[in-house]
Amino acid sequence: MTQAADPTESKPLRADARRNRARVLEAAESVFAAKGTGAPTEEVARAAGVGIGTVFRHFPTKEALLEAVLFARLRRFVDEAEAAVAADSADPGGAFFTFLTSWIEMSSAKNAYFEALTAAGVTVPMTKSAVGARLIESLGVLLSRAQGAGAVRKDLVVGELITVVIGAAKAAEYAGPDARLRDRAVEILFDGLRPGASTGERR
């Protein structure tokens, strides 16, 4: 099984090459969102308005393209997390749970990429990548602030929180198009993060 590097950490490119790469990534994200990760690379090239050779020059395999789209999505999400940290909200609990909700909503698309790459024998070391490290750092700050504000139980640590969020994302996927069921499942899981949910704590 191979291991995916972070495709966002690429070598510097000429301006025209950067534009072509960005165009391919944007087209790939749109095509995969509309038709699934099994959509052919040729369709991505058509949507980007470039030749198939241009696609393969930047992404030698379909898996490389999937990795790049995945990490581009994750990097945008982490940018949002860092923006939330920088904003230093007057409502740390609200900022924390809003961020977790965004993470869950993003996870369905992310999981499709992970599953496609895993099926191809590619391991995506999310937590060991630069984007993963940034996410964990931002998550730690948001968690600490929410705990300081009394909105989140104080015995929770980042590793446990990540596990809970992954579970919540799976629950949301299972609920499918049933928005009420999905929201209710996430609400129940979030209740376990609030003060009073653990032995020895009281609301």
C-alpha positions in Angstrom: 0.0 0.0 0.0 1.4 3.4 -1.0 1.3 6.5 1.1 0.0 9.8 -0.2 2.1 12.9 0.2 0.4 16.3 0.7 -0.1 17.5 -2.9 -0.4 21.1 -1.6 3.3 21.0 -0.9 4.3 21.0 -4.5 7.4 22.5 -6.3 7.1 26.1 -7.5 5.5 26.4 -10.9 5.5 29.0 -13.7 2.5 31.3 -13.7 0.9 29.6 -16.7 1.5 26.2 -15.2 -0.1 27.3 -11.9 -3.1 28.6 -13.7 -3.5 25.3 -15.6 -3.1 23.3 -12.4 -5.7 25.4 -10.6 -8.1 25.1 -13.5 -7.8 21.3 -13.5 -8.3 21.1 -9.8 -11.4 23.3 -9.9 -12.8 21.3 -12.8 -12.0 18.0 -11.1 -13.8 19.0 -7.9 -16.9 20.0 -9.9 -16.9 16.8 -12.0 -16.3 14.5 -9.0 -19.0 16.3 -7.0 -21.5 15.9 -9.8 -20.6 12.4 -11.0 -18.7 10.8 -8.2 -15.0 10.0 -7.8 -15.3 7.4 -10.5 -15.7 10.0 -13.2 -13.0 9.6 -15.9 -10.0 11.9 -16.1 -10.9 12.8 -19.7 -14.1 14.4 -18.5 -12.1 16.5 -16.1 -9.9 17.7 -18.9 -12.9 18.7 -21.0 -14.4 20.6 -18.1 -11.1 22.4 -17.5 -10.7 23.2 -21.2 -7.3 21.6 -21.4 -5.9 18.5 -23.1 -5.6 15.2 -21.3 -1.8 15.6 -21.5 -2.0 18.8 -19.4 -3.9 16.9 -16.7 -1.4 14.1 -16.6 1.5 16.5 -16.6 0.4 17.8 -13.3 -1.3 14.6 -12.0 0.3 11.5 -13.4 -2.4 9.2 -12.1 -6.1 9.4 -11.3 -5.2 8.8 -7.7 -2.8 11.7 -7.7 -5.6 13.9 -8.9 -8.0 12.6 -6.2 -5.3 13.3 -3.6 -4.8 16.9 -4.8 -8.6 17.6 -4.8 -8.9 16.1 -1.4 -6.1 18.2 0.1 -7.3 21.3 -1.6 -10.7 20.9 0.1 -9.0 20.2 3.4 -6.7 23.2 3.1 -9.7 25.5 2.4 -11.4 24.0 5.5 -8.3 24.5 7.6 -8.1 28.1 6.4 -11.6 28.5 7.8 -10.6 27.0 11.1 -7.6 29.4 11.4 -9.9 32.3 10.5 -12.2 31.2 13.4 -9.2 31.1 15.7 -8.0 34.6 14.6 -11.5 36.0 15.0 -11.4 35.1 18.7 -15.2 35.1 19.0 -17.0 36.6 22.0 -18.9 33.3 22.1 -16.2 30.6 22.2 -18.7 27.8 22.6 -20.8 28.9 19.6 -17.6 29.2 17.5 -16.5 25.7 18.6 -19.8 24.0 17.8 -20.2 25.9 14.5 -16.8 24.7 13.5 -17.6 21.1 14.4 -20.9 21.3 12.4 -19.0 22.6 9.3 -16.5 19.7 9.7 -19.3 17.2 9.7 -20.9 18.7 6.7 -17.6 18.6 4.8 -16.9 15.1 5.8 -19.3 13.3 3.4 -17.4 14.6 0.4 -14.1 14.1 2.0 -14.9 10.4 2.9 -15.7 9.7 -0.7 -12.2 10.7 -1.7 -10.7 8.7 1.2 -12.7 5.6 0.2 -11.6 5.9 -3.5 -8.0 6.3 -2.6 -8.1 3.4 -0.1 -9.7 1.2 -2.7 -6.7 2.0 -5.0 -4.3 1.1 -2.2 -3.3 4.6 -1.3 -3.0 5.6 2.4 -3.7 9.2 3.1 -1.8 10.2 6.3 -4.1 13.1 7.2 -2.9 13.7 10.8 0.8 13.6 9.7 0.4 16.0 6.8 1.0 19.7 7.1 -2.7 20.4 6.6 -3.5 17.9 9.3 -1.1 19.5 11.8 -2.7 22.9 11.1 -6.2 21.5 11.6 -5.2 19.8 15.0 -3.6 23.0 16.2 -6.6 25.2 15.3 -9.0 22.6 16.8 -6.9 22.6 20.1 -7.3 26.4 20.4 -11.0 26.4 19.7 -11.5 23.6 22.2 -9.4 25.3 24.9 -11.4 28.5 24.5 -14.8 26.7 24.6 -13.7 24.9 27.8 -12.5 28.1 29.3 -15.9 29.6 28.6 -17.6 26.6 30.3 -19.3 25.5 27.1 -17.4 22.2 26.7 -16.5 19.6 29.3 -13.0 20.1 30.7 -11.9 16.5 30.5 -12.1 16.4 26.7 -8.8 16.3 24.7 -8.2 16.8 21.0 -7.7 13.1 20.2 -11.0 12.2 21.8 -12.7 15.1 20.0 -11.5 14.0 16.6 -12.9 10.5 17.3 -16.3 12.0 18.3 -16.4 14.1 15.2 -15.6 11.2 12.9 -18.4 9.3 14.6 -20.8 12.2 14.1 -19.9 12.5 10.5 -20.6 8.8 10.0 -24.0 9.2 11.7 -24.8 12.1 9.5 -23.9 10.0 6.4 -26.1 7.2 7.6 -29.0 9.6 8.0 -28.7 10.5 4.3 -31.2 13.0 3.0 -33.3 12.9 6.3 -32.2 16.3 7.6 -34.2 16.1 10.8 -32.6 12.7 11.7 -29.2 14.0 10.8 -29.5 17.1 12.9 -30.9 15.2 15.8 -28.1 12.6 15.7 -25.5 15.4 15.7 -27.3 17.2 18.5 -27.2 14.1 20.7 -23.5 13.5 20.0 -22.7 17.2 20.8 -24.6 16.9 24.1 -21.9 14.5 25.2 -19.3 17.2 24.8 -21.1 19.7 27.0 -20.5 20.2 30.8 -22.4 17.7 32.9 -22.0 14.9 30.4 -19.3 13.2 32.4 -19.3 11.7 35.9 -18.5 14.3 38.5 -19.6 17.3 36.4 -22.9 19.1 36.9 -24.7 21.5 34.7 
